[in-house]
């Protein structure tokens, strides 16, 4: 997949480096800006949109709107301050929904303890 077919939405300091890789970059600091940026990229046919965890949490309605959409797919990524766990929670929830079990964080010993 070509990098010009991917976009990124989030805080300026977290997303500008993606521009150097040829990705479409939209900076957003508020709920309205996040929604507008995602809708703009989606409207332009960008199939993959990375979104910083902070931006994703600012606009849960936008995340929910595209939750089961194949195009575009919204992928939470850590911002410049690092991860807050939001992206991994979404991955875990999607795996559990698809498989019916938590295969990512189960203890290898099978003793019921969660790792992470």
Phi, psi and omega in degrees: 000128181289146182295337179285355176261011179235150178229168178215139181232136176161195182295144185309311184292341181267338189248343184299327180298332180293336179296324179295338178269005177086010180277155174284126184242130175232120177274145182207134181240342183237168178302315180297317180295321179297312180300313180299316182295315180296315181296323178297311180296318179297318180294335178270004175083018178288117186280336181233122180235115172278140181223131181298150181303319180298314179296319179299320181286335177291331185231070181298331179296320179293317178298317180295322181301323183256010185305316183252017181272139176273342182208110002274161173259132179259124183241110178292137177229156176297148176270193182292340179270003182095187183272151172245007176093353183298314181297316180293325176299320179293319178298313181300314180297320180292321178294316179298320180294319183287321187257332181091007180207156177275097180263350183274325189240010177289145176294137180299333180282349180071024183269009175090347179286146178263140176258162173140000000 
